[in-house]
């Protein structure tokens, strides 16, 4: 019989995710993972697999946590406009977290592009899921006459998601909060229904 694990699998995976988030995939060594988790190589390999397997598990964990958080945020208000204001505030308030700058998955999309097929599955899934959740908000806003109907909800959602990911890149690059706020303000104000008049 194998010995039971003497560590919290999910808690350690979260720590490993933070290492990749901070250093990037290529910049992270097995030594980094061992130091962060306080586990020896056989324990990491036994629980999570090699470096790449750990990375994919970390990406999946981030995607699941991010989508759960976004889903809760976007379902808090009936008003689409109030929902988008919450969405904006959440993006601008990331300094209050203890996480590295930027979005982990956006960072990895920039680092890896399309060269890692398994990572691309997780990256594409987060982008697609983000757009779908925003599309639900936009449809609600169009129905309630808060959001313009000049464009399909899907197109508006894709543009908002692009602004979201762009702001995360700017955040990683050290852009000022005022610059990021101005971008998000415009993204919301430009789709209001009163502009149809």
C-alpha positions, 0 to 999 in steps of 0.5 A: 500500500502507498503511504497517505499524503502528508500535505494538502494537495489543493493548497500545495497546487495553489502555491505551485501555481503562484510560482508559475504565475510569478516566474512564467513557465520557462522561468520556473525550475523544479527547484523553485517548485520544491522550495515553494511547496517544501516537497521533494522531487519524488513527492511532487512527481508522485502527486502532480507529475513532471514540471509540465504536468504541474503547470497544466494542473495549475492553469486548470486550477486558475481557470476554475477559480477565476471562472467561479469568481467571475460567475459570482460577480456577474450574477450579483446584480439584475442591472447589466450596468451595475454588473459591469461597474462591479466587473470594472471595479474588480479589474481595477482592485487587483492590487489588493490581492496577494497575487502576482500582477496580471492574469496568470492565463493571459501572461501564459498566452503571451509567453507561450503563444500556440507552442504548447497545445495542452496549455492552449486548451486551458487558455482558450477555455478561459477566454471563451468562458469569459466571453460567454459570461459577459455575453449573458450580461449584455443580453440582459442589458439589451433586454432591459434597454440598458445596453445598445442593440446596434451590435450583437451581444456576442460582439460586444462581449468579445470587445469587453473581454478583449479590454479585460485581457488588455488591462491585465497586460497593461497592469503587468507592464506597470500602467497607471490605474488611471489609464486602466480605468479610462479604458474600462470606462470607455468600454462601458460608456460606448455600449450604453443604450442612450447612445442610440438616441 
